[in-house]
């Protein structure tokens, strides 16, 4: 089904009459099979350029995960899994003990099923975005216009605890653009690490020129310089992973400094909010993007500048990974000299979920 979607990428010229909220039709070159429009060829939605609604059809549920076709996954597995070594990219569910952005602290209760019996259960209560996570399409929409990916009305998405007693009869509104779609497809393919920390510290010989815990914008030029130094050439369907330094600093900070993160105004380094960054991400046709920061993008955004989340999630349907633990991955890439690997991620199968722990690993 994914391949069929990809062969019809220009079905964003929808046959139905567009509403006033639907981006205008725009012709693109169809000469190359499976060609995708460039960022500048995509129509705008309202004041936001680069809207990919309809590129994979009006009822699409996968966004850029459509790029992870069987052939893309097969090639990545064949070329990248050479030794069988695997590296987990998941920070333990326990961390951070005091999350940012006012989210609930993780609660993991270890209990005996019966007194004096050798049977145990765990009860886990978490916010799916308190730690290592994928942001899904329901997480962040087009704020000023009340819609999510593919012009999905925010008012159409249910809230609260919704009973689902019959797995064969679930209201389509409960499933629409939910993270179960990525869970059933998988986010698997070639992963690429841009190790900005190692690159900008000359392998640890010099200080990092920015603080991961303060507002700092990472530019396209910095990402491209890092890729060039690592010998990385991007290809369509890559899963881009950027090591910026949050977890590295967290592990060496005092407990007082860690606790303060949860109560102070959030300021973090991340990718800059710019059309140049949008062109870089879209024109390279990444299937997903992740980092070790609490927010992928520079936080907070400059005054009057839209969040990158609106474009990446709301206009493209591209998974955003945050709080990925990249410390061991950084060591492995440096030891092997390889900054590409097979990436595997199977989010929790939460019907209608807006986010999930990634259950992610890199294979060499």
C-alpha positions as CSV (number, residue, x, y, z in Angstrom):
1,X,0.0,0.0,0.0
2,X,2.9,2.4,0.8
3,X,4.4,1.8,-2.6
4,X,1.1,2.7,-4.3
5,X,1.0,5.9,-2.3
6,X,4.5,6.8,-3.3
7,X,3.7,6.2,-7.0
8,X,0.9,8.7,-6.7
9,X,2.7,11.4,-4.8
10,X,1.1,14.0,-7.0
11,X,-2.4,13.1,-6.0
12,X,-2.2,16.3,-3.9
13,X,-3.9,17.7,-7.0
14,X,-7.1,16.5,-5.4
15,X,-10.2,15.9,-7.6
16,X,-12.5,17.2,-4.9
17,X,-13.2,20.9,-4.9
18,X,-10.9,22.5,-2.3
19,X,-12.2,24.3,0.6
20,X,-11.0,27.8,1.6
21,X,-8.7,26.0,4.0
22,X,-7.1,23.7,1.4
23,X,-3.8,24.8,-0.1
24,X,-4.2,25.8,-3.8
25,X,-3.3,23.3,-6.5
26,X,0.2,23.6,-7.9
27,X,1.7,21.8,-10.9
28,X,5.0,20.1,-10.5
29,X,7.3,18.1,-12.8
30,X,6.1,14.6,-13.2
31,X,8.9,13.4,-15.5
32,X,10.7,11.3,-12.8
33,X,8.8,8.3,-11.4
34,X,8.2,8.7,-7.7
35,X,9.5,12.3,-7.8
36,X,8.5,14.5,-5.0
37,X,8.0,18.2,-5.1
38,X,10.6,20.5,-3.7
39,X,9.8,22.7,-0.7
40,X,9.3,25.7,-3.0
41,X,7.0,23.7,-5.2
42,X,4.7,22.8,-2.4
43,X,1.7,25.1,-1.9
44,X,1.2,27.3,1.1
45,X,-1.5,26.9,3.8
46,X,-2.5,30.3,4.8
47,X,0.7,32.1,5.9
48,X,2.7,28.9,6.1
49,X,4.7,27.8,3.1
50,X,5.6,24.2,2.2
51,X,2.3,22.3,2.8
52,X,2.5,18.6,1.9
53,X,-1.2,17.8,2.5
54,X,-2.4,15.4,-0.2
55,X,1.1,14.4,-1.4
56,X,0.2,10.9,-0.4
57,X,-3.6,11.3,-0.8
58,X,-6.4,13.1,1.0
59,X,-6.8,10.3,3.6
60,X,-3.1,9.7,4.3
61,X,-2.3,8.4,7.8
62,X,1.5,8.1,7.6
63,X,3.0,11.4,6.4
64,X,6.7,11.1,5.5
65,X,6.8,7.6,6.9
66,X,5.4,6.8,3.4
67,X,9.0,7.2,2.3
68,X,10.0,4.0,4.2
69,X,8.9,1.6,1.4
70,X,9.8,-2.1,1.4
71,X,12.7,-1.4,-1.0
72,X,14.1,1.4,1.2
73,X,14.0,-0.8,4.3
74,X,15.4,-3.8,2.5
75,X,18.3,-1.7,1.1
76,X,19.1,-0.2,4.5
77,X,19.1,-3.7,6.2
78,X,21.3,-5.1,3.5
79,X,23.8,-2.3,3.5
80,X,23.9,-1.3,7.2
81,X,23.6,-4.5,9.3
82,X,27.1,-5.9,8.9
83,X,28.2,-6.9,12.4
84,X,24.9,-7.4,14.2
85,X,25.9,-5.0,17.0
86,X,22.8,-3.2,18.4
87,X,22.6,0.0,20.4
88,X,19.5,1.1,22.3
89,X,18.4,4.7,21.8
90,X,15.9,4.8,24.6
91,X,16.6,6.7,27.8
92,X,15.1,4.7,30.7
93,X,11.4,5.4,31.2
94,X,12.3,6.7,34.7
95,X,14.0,9.8,33.3
96,X,13.8,12.7,33.6
97,X,12.3,12.1,37.0
98,X,11.0,15.7,36.9
99,X,9.9,16.3,33.3
100,X,9.8,19.6,31.5
101,X,6.8,21.5,30.1
102,X,4.7,20.7,33.2
103,X,4.3,17.1,32.3
104,X,3.5,14.3,34.8
105,X,6.5,12.6,36.4
106,X,6.8,8.9,35.5
107,X,5.4,6.5,38.1
108,X,6.6,2.9,38.0
109,X,5.0,0.8,40.8
110,X,6.6,-2.6,41.4
111,X,4.2,-4.9,43.2
112,X,3.6,-8.4,44.3
113,X,0.5,-10.1,42.9
114,X,-0.1,-11.9,46.2
115,X,1.6,-11.6,49.6
116,X,4.6,-14.0,49.9
117,X,4.1,-15.3,46.3
118,X,6.9,-15.2,43.7
119,X,4.8,-13.3,41.2
120,X,5.2,-9.6,40.4
121,X,3.5,-7.0,38.3
122,X,4.5,-3.5,37.3
123,X,2.1,-0.6,37.0
124,X,3.3,2.3,34.8
125,X,1.7,5.7,34.7
126,X,3.5,8.1,32.3
127,X,2.9,11.0,30.0
128,X,4.0,9.6,26.7
129,X,6.1,12.7,26.1
130,X,7.9,12.9,29.5
131,X,11.0,11.1,28.2
132,X,12.2,9.5,25.0
133,X,9.4,9.9,22.6
134,X,8.0,10.3,19.1
135,X,5.8,13.3,18.7
136,X,2.9,12.1,16.5
137,X,0.6,14.0,14.1
138,X,-2.0,14.7,16.9
139,X,0.6,16.4,19.1
140,X,1.1,19.7,17.4
141,X,-1.1,21.2,14.7
142,X,-1.5,24.6,13.0
143,X,-2.2,26.6,16.1
144,X,-3.9,29.7,14.7
145,X,-6.2,27.7,12.4
146,X,-7.2,24.8,14.6
147,X,-6.2,21.9,12.2
148,X,-3.7,19.1,12.3
149,X,-2.0,17.2,9.4
150,X,-4.0,16.9,6.2
151,X,-6.5,19.6,7.3
152,X,-7.8,17.4,10.2
153,X,-10.0,19.6,12.4
154,X,-8.8,19.7,16.0
155,X,-12.4,19.7,17.1
156,X,-13.0,16.3,15.4
157,X,-10.4,14.5,17.6
158,X,-11.9,13.0,20.8
159,X,-10.6,13.8,24.3
160,X,-10.6,12.0,27.6
161,X,-10.8,8.3,28.3
162,X,-12.7,6.6,25.4
163,X,-13.9,3.0,25.9
164,X,-13.0,0.6,23.0
165,X,-14.6,-2.7,23.9
166,X,-14.8,-4.0,20.3
167,X,-11.5,-4.0,18.3
168,X,-13.5,-4.7,15.1
169,X,-15.8,-1.7,15.5
170,X,-13.8,1.5,16.3
171,X,-15.1,4.9,15.4
172,X,-12.9,6.3,12.6
173,X,-12.6,9.6,14.4
174,X,-10.8,7.7,17.2
175,X,-8.2,6.4,14.8
176,X,-7.6,9.3,12.5
177,X,-4.0,10.4,12.3
178,X,-3.3,8.4,15.5
179,X,0.2,7.1,16.3
180,X,-1.1,3.5,15.9
181,X,-0.6,4.0,12.2
182,X,3.2,4.5,12.6
183,X,3.1,1.6,15.2
184,X,1.6,-0.8,12.6
185,X,4.0,0.4,9.8
186,X,7.2,0.8,11.8
187,X,9.7,3.6,11.5
188,X,12.5,1.5,10.2
189,X,15.2,2.3,7.6
190,X,18.6,3.9,7.3
191,X,19.5,6.1,10.3
192,X,22.0,8.9,10.1
193,X,23.7,10.5,13.1
194,X,24.9,14.0,12.9
195,X,27.1,14.2,16.1
196,X,27.3,17.9,16.5
197,X,28.7,17.5,20.0
198,X,31.7,15.4,18.9
199,X,32.1,17.5,15.7
200,X,32.0,20.9,17.4
201,X,34.3,19.8,20.3
202,X,36.9,18.2,18.0
203,X,36.2,14.8,19.5
204,X,36.0,16.2,23.1
205,X,39.2,18.2,22.9
206,X,37.5,21.6,23.2
207,X,34.4,22.9,25.0
208,X,31.0,22.8,23.3
209,X,30.5,26.3,21.8
210,X,26.9,26.5,23.1
211,X,24.9,25.4,26.1
212,X,22.3,22.7,25.3
213,X,20.2,24.0,28.2
214,X,20.0,27.6,26.8
215,X,18.2,29.0,23.7
216,X,20.5,28.4,20.7
217,X,19.7,27.9,17.1
218,X,21.5,25.2,15.1
219,X,21.9,26.2,11.4
220,X,21.7,24.3,8.2
221,X,25.4,25.2,7.6
222,X,26.4,23.5,10.9
223,X,24.4,20.4,10.0
224,X,25.9,20.2,6.5
225,X,29.4,20.7,7.8
226,X,29.0,17.9,10.3
227,X,27.7,15.6,7.7
228,X,30.6,16.4,5.4
229,X,33.1,15.8,8.2
230,X,31.5,12.5,8.9
231,X,31.4,11.5,5.3
232,X,27.6,11.3,5.3
233,X,25.7,11.6,2.0
234,X,21.9,11.8,2.6
235,X,19.4,9.8,0.6
236,X,15.6,9.8,0.5
237,X,14.0,8.1,3.4
238,X,16.8,8.6,5.8
239,X,15.9,9.0,9.5
240,X,17.9,12.0,10.7
241,X,19.2,12.0,14.3
242,X,21.1,15.0,15.7
243,X,23.1,14.9,18.9
244,X,23.0,18.3,20.5
245,X,24.1,17.5,24.0
246,X,21.1,17.6,26.5
247,X,21.6,14.1,28.0
248,X,25.4,14.5,28.0
249,X,25.0,17.5,30.2
250,X,22.2,16.0,32.3
251,X,24.4,13.1,33.4
252,X,27.1,15.3,34.6
253,X,24.9,18.0,36.3
254,X,24.2,18.2,40.0
255,X,20.8,17.0,41.2
256,X,19.9,20.5,42.1
257,X,20.5,21.6,38.5
258,X,18.5,18.7,37.2
259,X,15.5,19.5,39.4
260,X,15.7,23.1,38.5
261,X,14.9,22.3,34.8
262,X,11.4,21.3,35.8
263,X,10.5,24.6,37.4
264,X,12.4,27.3,35.4
265,X,11.4,28.7,32.0
266,X,12.3,26.2,29.3
267,X,15.3,27.2,27.2
268,X,17.0,24.7,24.9
269,X,19.3,24.5,21.9
270,X,17.7,23.0,18.8
271,X,17.4,23.5,15.0
272,X,16.6,27.0,14.0
273,X,13.2,28.1,12.8
274,X,13.9,29.2,9.2
275,X,12.7,28.5,5.6
276,X,16.3,27.4,4.9
277,X,16.0,24.7,7.6
278,X,12.6,23.7,6.2
279,X,14.1,23.4,2.7
280,X,17.0,21.3,4.1
281,X,14.6,18.9,5.9
282,X,12.0,18.6,3.1
283,X,14.3,18.6,0.0
284,X,16.5,15.8,1.5
285,X,13.2,13.9,2.0
286,X,13.9,12.6,5.5
287,X,11.3,10.1,6.8
288,X,11.8,11.3,10.4
289,X,13.9,13.5,12.5
290,X,15.1,13.1,16.2
291,X,17.5,14.6,18.7
292,X,18.5,14.2,22.3
293,X,16.9,17.6,23.2
294,X,13.5,18.0,25.0
295,X,12.4,20.1,22.0
296,X,13.8,19.3,18.6
297,X,13.8,23.0,17.7
298,X,15.4,26.0,19.4
299,X,13.3,26.9,22.4
300,X,11.6,29.2,22.8
301,X,11.0,30.3,19.3
302,X,11.8,33.9,18.4
303,X,8.9,36.3,18.9
304,X,6.6,36.2,15.9
305,X,8.2,33.2,14.4
306,X,6.0,30.0,13.9
307,X,7.1,26.8,15.6
308,X,8.9,24.3,13.4
309,X,6.6,21.7,14.9
310,X,3.7,23.3,12.9
311,X,5.5,22.6,9.7
312,X,7.2,19.3,10.5
313,X,4.2,17.6,12.1
314,X,1.3,19.8,10.9
315,X,2.2,20.3,7.3
316,X,4.4,17.2,6.6
317,X,3.3,14.5,9.0
318,X,7.0,13.9,9.8
319,X,7.8,12.1,13.2
320,X,9.7,14.3,15.6
321,X,11.9,12.4,18.1
322,X,13.0,14.0,21.4
323,X,15.0,12.9,24.4
324,X,16.7,10.1,22.3
325,X,19.6,8.7,24.3
326,X,22.5,9.1,21.8
327,X,25.5,8.7,24.1
328,X,26.3,5.1,23.3
329,X,25.4,5.6,19.7
330,X,28.0,8.5,19.5
331,X,30.7,6.2,21.0
332,X,29.8,3.4,18.6
333,X,29.8,5.6,15.5
334,X,33.2,7.1,16.5
335,X,34.7,3.7,17.1
336,X,33.5,2.2,13.9
337,X,33.8,5.3,11.7
338,X,30.3,4.7,10.6
339,X,27.6,7.3,11.0
340,X,24.9,5.4,9.2
341,X,23.1,2.3,10.5
342,X,19.9,0.4,10.3
343,X,17.3,2.1,12.5
344,X,14.4,0.3,14.0
345,X,11.5,1.9,15.9
346,X,8.1,0.4,16.9
347,X,6.0,2.9,18.8
348,X,3.3,1.8,21.2
349,X,0.2,0.8,19.4
350,X,-2.1,3.4,21.0
351,X,-5.2,4.0,19.0
352,X,-5.5,7.7,18.5
353,X,-2.4,8.4,20.5
354,X,-0.5,11.7,20.0
355,X,2.9,10.4,21.0
356,X,4.8,7.3,22.2
357,X,8.0,6.0,23.5
358,X,9.9,4.9,20.4
359,X,11.4,1.5,21.3
360,X,14.3,2.5,19.1
361,X,17.6,0.8,18.3
362,X,20.5,1.2,15.9
363,X,22.0,-1.9,14.2
364,X,25.5,-2.0,12.7
